[in-house]
Amino acid sequence: MTGVTGMTGVNRGPASGFGRWTVLLVAALYFFGPLATATWFSIHVPGQGLTLGAYRDIVHTSGIGQTGVGEALGFSLLLAAGTILLTLALMVPTQILLHLSLPKARPVVEVVCLLPLVFPPIVLAAGVSSVYQWAQPAGTAHGSLLFRTLVWLKDENHPLLLACLYVVMALPFVYRTIDAGLRAIDVRTLTEAARSLGASWWTTITQVVVAGLRTSLVNAAFLVFALVLGEFTVSSILLYTTPFPVWLANLPTDSGQVQAAVSVLSLVLVEVLLLVMVGVMGLRGRKREDVA
């Protein structure tokens, strides 16, 4: 016991603390160093000092189709929200059903959900483009009913097609996150306990299972949000011009400071939104604990 205690004391000594702080410092420099450099580049003009002119120019600079930064960012935020809702609405009931009633089908569903990791996004976009070419017969002015439906789905005013493609791309990450959450809370035992106490299936799923998955659902939402805000390949190949990554890539300016300012501003806005989401979920969790 003395030897074990001595070894434990050595592991928790000053050297161990110094190692942890060294790792944290290196990680901070790796993640925040480029952001700090880009921020300095966007506000410092040699010979003039510090200025916010690059950030003022963002408001007056439009991408292709005269889309402003506010419209592009708002479009991507709404697209991210819709993608999150579609992904969770698809995966949460499926995962609960697999864990409770169809455990033998779980390996098959897992393989299907992990397939998007095998195929690059450009293959997915090329396949969708081929479907559009196949759906429009040669020599027809307006195309078939199928083609008109596909065109409606692709409309940039309600890009359901793009949201569905993002759902497919997010399946591997969301599947793993929710599956880990269900394994951690032992969903079968919780369900049997709730049912034995007289709870209905709706109450059991919504107030027991989903409530226990709160952290996993937030993590899954973060992953989908980051994917949508950073995805460029699919939206660009399908000729969307409003999503923020496409708008940023097509920004008609030769000023490196303006481009750096847009990147810094987008990162800060995303971080603020993520912090707001974390704060809201944490506040709801504390309220539920207080009520309990």
C-alpha positions in Angstrom: 0.0 0.0 0.0 2.9 2.3 0.8 4.4 1.7 -2.6 1.1 2.4 -4.3 0.6 5.6 -2.3 4.0 6.7 -3.2 3.5 6.1 -6.9 0.2 7.9 -6.8 1.9 10.9 -5.1 4.6 11.0 -7.8 1.9 11.0 -10.5 0.2 14.0 -8.9 3.3 15.9 -8.2 4.6 19.2 -9.7 6.0 17.4 -12.7 2.6 16.0 -13.6 1.0 19.4 -13.2 3.6 21.0 -15.4 3.0 18.4 -18.1 -0.7 19.0 -18.1 -0.2 22.8 -18.4 2.3 22.3 -21.1 -0.2 20.2 -23.1 -2.9 22.8 -22.6 -0.6 25.6 -23.7 0.4 23.8 -26.8 -3.2 23.0 -27.6 -4.2 26.7 -27.0 -1.4 27.9 -29.3 -2.5 25.4 -32.0 -6.1 26.3 -31.9 -6.1 30.0 -31.1 -2.8 31.0 -32.7 -4.1 31.1 -36.3 -7.2 32.9 -35.1 -5.2 35.6 -33.3 -2.9 36.0 -36.3 -5.8 36.3 -38.7 -7.5 38.9 -36.4 -4.3 40.9 -36.2 -3.9 40.8 -40.0 -7.5 42.0 -40.5 -7.2 45.1 -38.2 -3.6 46.2 -38.7 -2.6 48.2 -41.7 1.2 48.9 -42.1 1.8 52.6 -41.8 -1.7 53.4 -40.6 -2.0 51.3 -37.4 -5.2 49.6 -36.2 -8.4 50.0 -38.2 -11.7 48.3 -38.6 -12.1 49.2 -42.2 -12.0 45.6 -43.4 -15.0 44.7 -41.1 -16.9 47.8 -42.4 -16.2 46.6 -46.0 -17.9 43.3 -45.3 -21.3 44.9 -45.1 -20.8 46.6 -48.5 -19.3 43.5 -50.2 -21.6 41.0 -51.9 -20.9 37.6 -53.4 -22.3 36.1 -56.6 -25.9 37.1 -57.1 -25.5 40.2 -55.0 -25.9 38.2 -51.8 -24.8 40.0 -48.6 -23.0 38.4 -45.7 -26.1 38.6 -43.5 -28.3 36.8 -46.0 -25.6 34.2 -46.7 -25.0 33.5 -43.0 -28.7 33.5 -42.2 -29.3 31.1 -45.0 -26.7 28.7 -43.6 -28.0 29.0 -40.1 -31.5 28.1 -41.2 -30.2 25.3 -43.2 -28.2 24.0 -40.2 -31.3 24.2 -38.0 -33.4 22.3 -40.6 -30.6 19.7 -41.0 -30.3 19.2 -37.3 -34.1 18.6 -36.9 -34.3 16.2 -39.8 -31.2 14.2 -38.6 -32.4 13.9 -35.0 -36.0 13.1 -36.1 -34.6 10.3 -38.3 -31.9 8.9 -36.0 -33.4 9.1 -32.4 -36.5 6.9 -33.1 -34.4 4.5 -35.2 -31.7 4.1 -32.5 -34.3 3.6 -29.7 -36.1 1.0 -31.8 -32.8 -0.8 -32.5 -31.8 -0.9 -28.8 -35.3 -2.0 -27.6 -36.8 -4.2 -30.2 -34.4 -4.9 -33.1 -30.9 -5.5 -31.6 -30.0 -8.0 -34.4 -30.5 -5.3 -37.0 -28.1 -2.9 -35.4 -25.0 -4.1 -37.3 -26.8 -3.7 -40.6 -28.0 -0.2 -39.8 -24.6 0.8 -38.5 -22.9 -0.2 -41.7 -25.5 1.7 -43.7 -25.0 4.8 -41.6 -21.2 4.6 -41.8 -21.2 4.4 -45.6 -21.0 8.2 -46.2 -17.5 8.0 -44.7 -16.4 5.7 -47.5 -17.6 7.9 -50.3 -16.3 11.5 -50.6 -18.9 14.3 -50.8 -18.0 15.0 -54.5 -19.2 11.5 -55.4 -22.6 12.2 -53.6 -22.9 15.5 -55.5 -22.0 13.9 -58.8 -24.6 11.2 -58.3 -27.3 13.7 -57.6 -26.4 15.7 -60.7 -26.7 12.5 -62.7 -30.1 11.9 -61.4 -31.2 15.3 -62.5 -29.8 14.7 -66.0 -31.6 11.3 -66.2 -34.9 12.7 -64.9 -35.1 15.3 -67.7 -35.8 13.6 -71.1 -34.1 15.1 -74.1 -36.4 17.4 -76.2 -38.8 18.3 -73.5 -39.3 21.9 -72.5 -40.4 21.5 -68.9 -39.5 17.9 -68.2 -41.5 15.2 -66.5 -43.4 15.5 -63.2 -40.4 13.8 -61.4 -38.0 16.4 -62.8 -40.2 19.3 -61.8 -40.5 17.8 -58.3 -36.7 17.5 -58.1 -36.3 21.1 -59.3 -38.7 22.2 -56.6 -36.7 20.3 -54.0 -33.5 22.1 -55.2 -35.0 25.5 -55.2 -32.7 27.8 -53.2 -35.6 29.4 -51.4 -36.3 26.1 -49.7 -33.2 23.9 -50.3 -34.7 20.6 -49.0 -32.4 18.7 -51.3 -29.3 20.3 -49.8 -30.6 19.6 -46.3 -31.3 15.9 -47.1 -27.8 15.5 -48.5 -26.3 17.0 -45.3 -28.4 14.6 -43.3 -26.7 11.7 -45.2 -23.3 13.2 -44.6 -24.0 13.6 -40.9 -25.3 10.1 -40.3 -22.0 8.5 -39.3 -21.3 11.2 -36.6 -24.9 11.3 -35.3 -25.2 7.5 -35.2 -22.1 7.1 -33.1 -23.0 9.9 -30.7 -26.6 8.7 -30.0 -25.6 5.1 -29.9 -23.0 5.9 -27.2 -25.6 7.9 -25.3 -28.1 5.0 -25.3 -25.4 2.5 -24.2 -24.4 4.8 -21.3 -27.9 5.2 -19.9 -28.9 1.5 -20.3 -32.0 2.3 -22.2 -33.6 -1.1 -21.8 -33.5 -1.0 -18.0 -34.8 2.5 -17.8 -37.6 1.7 -20.2 -38.6 -1.4 -18.2 -38.6 0.5 -15.0 -40.7 3.3 -16.3 -43.2 0.9 -17.8 -43.5 -1.1 -14.6 -44.3 2.2 -12.8 -47.2 2.8 -15.1 -45.7 5.3 -17.6 -47.1 5.2 -21.1 -44.7 4.6 -24.1 -44.9 8.3 -25.1 -44.0 9.4 -21.6 -41.2 6.8 -21.3 -39.6 7.8 -24.6 -40.0 11.6 -24.2 -39.4 12.1 -20.5 -37.1 9.2 -19.6 -35.1 8.1 -22.7 -34.8 11.4 -24.6 -34.2 13.3 -21.3 -31.3 11.0 -20.6 -29.9 11.6 -24.1 -29.8 15.4 -23.6 -26.0 15.6 -23.7 -25.7 13.2 -26.7 -28.3 15.2 -28.6 -26.5 18.4 -28.0 -23.2 16.9 -29.1 -24.9 15.5 -32.2 -26.4 18.9 -33.0 -22.9 20.5 -32.6 -21.5 18.1 -35.1 -24.2 18.7 -37.7 -24.0 22.4 -37.2 -20.2 22.4 -37.8 -20.7 20.2 -40.9 -23.3 22.5 -42.5 -21.4 25.7 -41.7 -18.2 24.4 -43.2 -19.4 22.3 -46.1 -18.5 23.7 -49.6 -18.1 20.8 -52.1 -21.7 19.6 -52.4 -23.4 23.0 -52.4 -20.9 24.4 -54.9 -21.2 21.4 -57.4 -25.0 21.7 -57.2 -24.7 25.4 -58.1 -26.0 26.9 -54.8 -24.7 30.5 -54.3 -26.3 31.5 -51.1 -24.7 29.2 -48.5 -22.0 31.0 -46.5 -19.0 28.8 -47.4 -19.8 29.3 -51.2 -20.4 33.0 -50.6 -17.0 33.2 -48.8 -15.2 31.4 -51.6 -16.8 33.6 -54.3 -16.2 36.9 -52.5 -15.4 39.4 -55.2 -12.6 41.2 -53.5 -8.8 41.2 -53.9 -8.3 42.5 -50.3 -6.8 39.8 -48.1 -7.8 41.8 -45.1 -11.5 41.7 -46.0 -11.3 37.9 -46.6 -9.5 37.4 -43.2 -12.1 39.6 -41.5 -14.9 37.5 -42.9 -13.2 34.3 -41.7 -12.6 35.8 -38.2 -16.2 37.1 -38.0 -17.7 33.8 -39.1 -15.6 31.9 -36.5 -16.6 34.3 -33.7 -20.3 34.1 -34.6 -20.2 30.3 -34.7 -18.5 30.2 -31.3 -21.0 32.6 -29.8 -23.9 30.5 -31.2 -22.4 27.3 -29.7 -21.8 29.0 -26.4 -25.4 30.2 -26.4 -26.6 26.6 -27.1 -24.5 25.2 -24.4 -25.8 27.9 -21.9 -29.4 27.2 -22.8 -29.0 23.5 -22.4 -27.2 23.9 -19.2 -29.9 26.2 -17.8 -32.6 23.7 -18.8 -30.7 21.0 -17.1 -30.3 22.9 -13.8 -34.0 23.8 -13.9 -34.9 20.1 -14.2 -32.6 19.3 -11.3 -34.1 22.0 -9.2 -37.6 20.7 -10.0 -36.6 17.1 -9.2 
